[in-house]
Amino acid sequence: MSSPKLGRRLVLEQPTRMADGAGGFVSGWSALGVIWAAIDPGSLRISAQPAAGEARLPLRITVRGAPVGAPSRPQPGQRFRDGSRVYPISSVSLSDASGRYLLCVAYEEAAL
């Protein structure tokens, strides 16, 4: 396997909850750090729903491998940010048998 070109600078973010001062909380995102990645389109997935169909193009985001539990290792439920573009992470797996790279499946969503 040839080494992927990790030329995209992404910020890895995790969800956070902060007290709102009135007994509740406010959800937000906090940056864990910068990760260099390669982003490639996956295959189109179409889901049929009663009133409308939805087409989603998954993205294959390749990053350097990191040990399980390391803050630099992406996890489902986290997201990547590239400026105003946001990529929620659906799954993470080894990209190669040596563990040098991780393959993250994500979708692009509009940033709020």
C-alpha positions in Angstrom: 0.0 0.0 0.0 1.3 3.4 -0.9 1.3 6.1 1.8 -1.7 8.5 1.5 -1.0 12.2 1.1 -2.1 13.8 4.3 -2.5 17.3 3.0 -5.7 18.6 4.7 -5.4 20.3 8.0 -8.5 19.3 10.2 -9.3 20.1 13.8 -10.6 17.1 15.8 -13.4 18.1 18.1 -15.4 16.3 20.8 -18.8 17.1 22.2 -18.9 19.0 25.5 -21.6 20.0 28.1 -21.2 23.1 30.2 -23.5 24.3 33.0 -25.7 27.1 31.9 -26.1 28.6 35.4 -29.8 27.7 35.6 -29.5 24.1 36.5 -29.2 22.8 32.9 -26.4 22.6 30.4 -25.4 23.9 27.1 -24.0 21.5 24.4 -20.9 22.6 22.5 -17.7 21.3 20.9 -14.1 21.6 22.1 -11.0 21.2 20.0 -8.7 18.3 20.8 -6.0 19.2 18.3 -5.0 19.4 14.7 -4.8 16.3 12.5 -3.5 16.0 9.0 -5.7 13.9 6.7 -6.5 12.8 3.2 -10.2 13.1 2.2 -11.7 10.9 -0.5 -15.4 10.4 -1.5 -16.9 7.0 -0.7 -19.8 5.4 -2.5 -23.2 6.9 -2.6 -25.8 5.6 -0.1 -29.5 6.2 -0.6 -31.9 5.6 2.2 -35.6 5.3 1.5 -37.9 7.0 3.9 -41.7 7.2 3.8 -42.0 10.8 2.6 -38.7 11.3 0.9 -35.5 9.7 0.0 -32.1 10.9 1.2 -28.8 10.6 -0.6 -25.7 10.8 1.5 -22.1 10.7 0.2 -19.8 9.3 2.8 -16.3 10.6 3.0 -13.3 8.4 3.7 -10.9 10.4 5.8 -7.5 8.8 6.3 -5.4 10.0 9.3 -2.2 8.7 11.0 -2.7 5.8 13.4 -2.7 6.5 17.1 -3.0 4.1 20.1 -6.4 3.2 21.4 -7.3 5.8 24.1 -4.9 8.5 22.8 -6.6 11.9 22.5 -5.3 12.1 18.9 -7.2 9.0 17.9 -10.6 9.9 16.4 -13.7 8.2 17.7 -17.3 7.9 16.5 -19.3 10.8 17.9 -16.5 13.2 17.5 -16.1 15.4 14.4 -13.5 17.0 12.1 -13.7 20.7 11.3 -12.2 22.3 8.2 -13.0 26.0 8.5 -16.8 26.2 8.1 -17.0 22.6 7.0 -17.9 19.9 9.6 -17.5 16.2 9.2 -19.2 14.1 12.0 -17.4 10.7 12.4 -19.5 7.6 11.9 -16.8 4.9 12.2 -13.1 4.4 12.7 -11.1 1.4 11.6 -7.5 0.4 10.7 -6.6 1.4 7.2 -3.8 -1.1 7.0 -2.7 -4.2 8.9 0.3 -2.4 10.5 -2.0 0.3 12.1 0.0 3.2 10.6 -3.2 4.8 9.3 -6.8 5.0 10.4 -9.8 5.2 8.1 -12.7 7.4 9.4 -16.1 7.3 7.7 -17.8 10.7 8.0 -20.4 12.8 6.3 -20.4 16.6 5.6 -23.0 18.6 7.4 -23.7 22.3 7.5 -21.9 24.2 10.4 -24.1 26.2 12.7 
